[in-house]
Amino acid sequence: MDTGVLDEALERLHRAGPERDGWLSNHAPMAVEALVRHGHGHGAHRWLERYALTKLEDMPRPWAPVTEEEWREALGDPRRLGDWSVHFRRAVGEEGWRRVLVRWWPRLLPGIAAGATHPVIRVGHAVRVLLEDGENPARVTELAHGLAYWAGRHQPLPGVSRPSGAASPEEALAGVEPVRPQEGGIRERLALLGPTAGWAGATAALRAPAGPEEARETLTDLVTAATRRFAAHAHGDPVMLVHAATAPNAVLRTLPALPRELWVPSLEAAWAASAAVTAAYATPAAGVPGASGTGEELFARAVEHGDEHVIKLADTALDVVARTGSGECLASVEQALRLIGPAGA
């Protein structure tokens, strides 16, 4: 992995804010990390140049410091995104990224739907780099930006029940009923979860883990199931349904940096996020293609395609293939290439 390319890209991106147009997420740090991770660092800056033309805005200006006494009041206030950025950059510099992550992870988990789950995904990419490639200022600052985005957009999900059933992740996802009507943006759709018939029961249906190891295994199975299901359920809004797989995978990537007592609540939050996105966007697809190539070949096609969501789904699919030894989930990458328009189209 060409970490020099990644570090240069991150340093450039840290001058940009987490969003544009008041809501749409900045995907560049996540996509660039995936590009470099899978051997496409030579094209990362070219990809970033194109992305920056229309999809980056300046970091919001800070307004007032976030303090330990009043952080709850600032949680979920997007006007404070600049304040949260200052707070977390200072915190990781003074305390180290691991201590900050462990303290803030349980505070942020209830709002995992923040920013359509993009903040937790950004955190997962940042933690993967820190764990696998070591820490330096650019990588630690990237984690701070991800945590700041999560805090500023913190959004709890309504009507969620803790897992207490016996269903596997695949069975539990199949039991999630869609919200009605399936229209509007994700904030409008998630607001419908509470009054949706069967929502509380569907979230409760997942098998309850007996402890941390079983939580990790169930989370792994959830990522596999959500990635595979994309191929057959992405006809409505394939861009948004990607997050049913990439959000829990971000949590899975973060587990090794967390104490084991946080693994069960991490599974519960990841399951709630995946189920919520499924309820909001899963629609049976019109035809499911077979995968035409290996994981590496499909990832290369995703890079050529250029859309950040296709790249991130392909990145998650490669994780699934590496864990399971099965290429079944690659049909989802093929479907994403079919259904999502290429970058610049």
NORJOWO-V163777 format. One record per pair of residues at least 12 apart in sequence whose ideal C-beta (glycine too) atoms are under 6 Angstrom apart, sorted by sequence separation. I is the first residue (numbers start at 1). J is the second residue. D is the distance in whole Angstrom. If there is no record, write none. Layout:
i->I j->J d->D
i->I j->J d->D
This chain:
i->32 j->44 d->5
i->302 j->314 d->4
i->317 j->329 d->5
i->179 j->192 d->4
i->317 j->330 d->6
i->13 j->28 d->6
i->251 j->266 d->5
i->299 j->314 d->5
i->13 j->29 d->5
i->126 j->142 d->5
i->298 j->314 d->6
i->317 j->333 d->5
i->66 j->83 d->5
i->126 j->143 d->4
i->179 j->196 d->5
i->66 j->84 d->6
i->226 j->244 d->5
i->227 j->245 d->4
i->226 j->245 d->4
i->251 j->270 d->4
i->314 j->333 d->5
i->28 j->48 d->6
i->62 j->82 d->4
i->63 j->83 d->6
i->126 j->146 d->5
i->60 j->81 d->5
i->61 j->82 d->5
i->62 j->83 d->5
i->66 j->87 d->4
i->177 j->198 d->5
i->60 j->82 d->4
i->248 j->270 d->4
i->9 j->32 d->5
i->28 j->51 d->5
i->123 j->146 d->4
i->295 j->318 d->5
i->313 j->336 d->5
i->62 j->86 d->5
i->122 j->146 d->4
i->223 j->248 d->5
i->176 j->202 d->5
i->222 j->248 d->5
i->223 j->249 d->5
i->247 j->273 d->5
i->248 j->274 d->5
i->295 j->321 d->5
i->310 j->336 d->5
i->119 j->146 d->6
i->175 j->202 d->5
i->223 j->252 d->6
i->6 j->36 d->4
i->119 j->149 d->4
i->175 j->205 d->6
i->244 j->274 d->5
i->310 j->340 d->5
i->5 j->36 d->6
i->119 j->150 d->3
i->298 j->330 d->6
i->305 j->337 d->6
i->172 j->205 d->5
i->219 j->252 d->5
i->244 j->277 d->4
i->307 j->340 d->5
i->2 j->36 d->6
i->159 j->193 d->5
i->172 j->206 d->4
i->243 j->277 d->5
i->244 j->278 d->5
i->1 j->36 d->6
i->9 j->44 d->6
i->20 j->55 d->6
i->158 j->193 d->5
i->159 j->194 d->4
i->295 j->330 d->6
i->298 j->333 d->5
i->1 j->37 d->6
i->5 j->41 d->4
i->114 j->150 d->5
i->158 j->194 d->4
i->306 j->342 d->6
i->307 j->343 d->5
i->20 j->57 d->5
i->305 j->342 d->5
i->306 j->343 d->3
i->115 j->153 d->4
i->167 j->205 d->5
i->2 j->41 d->4
i->5 j->44 d->5
i->9 j->48 d->6
i->114 j->153 d->4
i->161 j->200 d->5
i->165 j->204 d->6
i->167 j->206 d->6
i->216 j->255 d->6
i->291 j->330 d->4
i->16 j->56 d->4
i->17 j->57 d->5
i->114 j->154 d->5
i->159 j->199 d->5
i->164 j->204 d->5
i->165 j->205 d->4
i->241 j->281 d->4
i->291 j->331 d->5
i->17 j->58 d->6
i->114 j->155 d->5
i->159 j->200 d->5
i->165 j->206 d->6
i->166 j->207 d->5
i->240 j->281 d->5
i->290 j->331 d->6
i->17 j->59 d->4
i->108 j->150 d->5
i->113 j->155 d->4
i->161 j->203 d->5
i->17 j->60 d->5
i->97 j->140 d->5
i->104 j->147 d->6
i->111 j->154 d->3
i->160 j->203 d->5
i->161 j->204 d->4
i->163 j->206 d->4
i->291 j->334 d->5
i->111 j->155 d->5
i->113 j->157 d->5
i->164 j->208 d->5
i->237 j->281 d->5
i->111 j->156 d->5
i->163 j->208 d->5
i->236 j->281 d->6
i->289 j->334 d->5
i->97 j->143 d->5
i->110 j->156 d->5
i->289 j->335 d->6
i->216 j->263 d->6
i->236 j->283 d->3
i->92 j->140 d->5
i->212 j->260 d->4
i->215 j->263 d->4
i->219 j->267 d->5
i->226 j->274 d->5
i->235 j->283 d->5
i->215 j->264 d->5
i->218 j->267 d->6
i->233 j->282 d->4
i->235 j->285 d->4
i->212 j->263 d->4
i->219 j->270 d->6
i->233 j->284 d->6
i->234 j->285 d->5
i->235 j->286 d->5
i->92 j->144 d->5
i->169 j->221 d->5
i->173 j->225 d->6
i->215 j->267 d->4
i->169 j->222 d->4
i->232 j->285 d->5
i->89 j->144 d->5
i->170 j->225 d->4
i->209 j->264 d->6
i->88 j->144 d->4
i->169 j->225 d->4
i->232 j->288 d->5
i->231 j->288 d->5
i->88 j->147 d->5
i->88 j->148 d->5
i->85 j->148 d->4
i->84 j->148 d->4
i->206 j->271 d->6
i->246 j->312 d->5
i->84 j->151 d->5
i->242 j->309 d->5
i->249 j->316 d->5
i->84 j->152 d->5
i->116 j->186 d->5
i->239 j->309 d->5
i->246 j->316 d->5
i->81 j->152 d->4
i->242 j->313 d->5
i->245 j->316 d->5
i->80 j->152 d->6
i->203 j->275 d->6
i->78 j->152 d->5
i->78 j->153 d->6
i->75 j->151 d->6
i->113 j->190 d->6
i->76 j->154 d->4
i->75 j->154 d->5
i->190 j->276 d->6
i->227 j->316 d->6
i->25 j->115 d->5
i->227 j->317 d->6
i->30 j->121 d->6
i->189 j->280 d->4
i->30 j->122 d->6
i->33 j->125 d->5
i->25 j->118 d->4
i->227 j->320 d->5
i->30 j->125 d->5
i->224 j->320 d->5
i->238 j->336 d->6
i->176 j->275 d->5
i->179 j->279 d->5
i->228 j->328 d->6
i->231 j->331 d->4
i->178 j->279 d->6
i->179 j->280 d->6
i->228 j->329 d->5
i->231 j->332 d->4
i->234 j->335 d->6
i->238 j->339 d->4
i->239 j->340 d->6
i->176 j->278 d->5
i->227 j->329 d->4
i->230 j->332 d->4
i->238 j->340 d->5
i->176 j->279 d->5
i->231 j->335 d->4
i->173 j->278 d->6
i->227 j->332 d->6
i->234 j->339 d->6
i->162 j->268 d->6
i->160 j->272 d->5
i->29 j->142 d->6
i->157 j->272 d->5
i->157 j->276 d->5
i->121 j->246 d->5
i->128 j->253 d->5
i->131 j->256 d->6
i->117 j->243 d->5
i->121 j->247 d->6
i->124 j->250 d->3
i->127 j->253 d->6
i->11 j->138 d->5
i->14 j->141 d->6
i->120 j->247 d->6
i->127 j->254 d->5
i->10 j->138 d->4
i->121 j->250 d->4
i->124 j->253 d->4
i->3 j->133 d->5
i->117 j->247 d->4
i->120 j->250 d->5
i->124 j->254 d->5
i->127 j->257 d->5
i->7 j->138 d->4
i->18 j->149 d->4
i->10 j->142 d->5
i->101 j->257 d->6
i->109 j->265 d->6
i->117 j->273 d->5
i->112 j->269 d->5
i->109 j->269 d->4
i->112 j->273 d->5
i->38 j->299 d->5
i->40 j->303 d->5
i->31 j->308 d->4
i->34 j->311 d->5
i->31 j->311 d->5
i->27 j->308 d->4
i->34 j->315 d->4
i->30 j->312 d->6
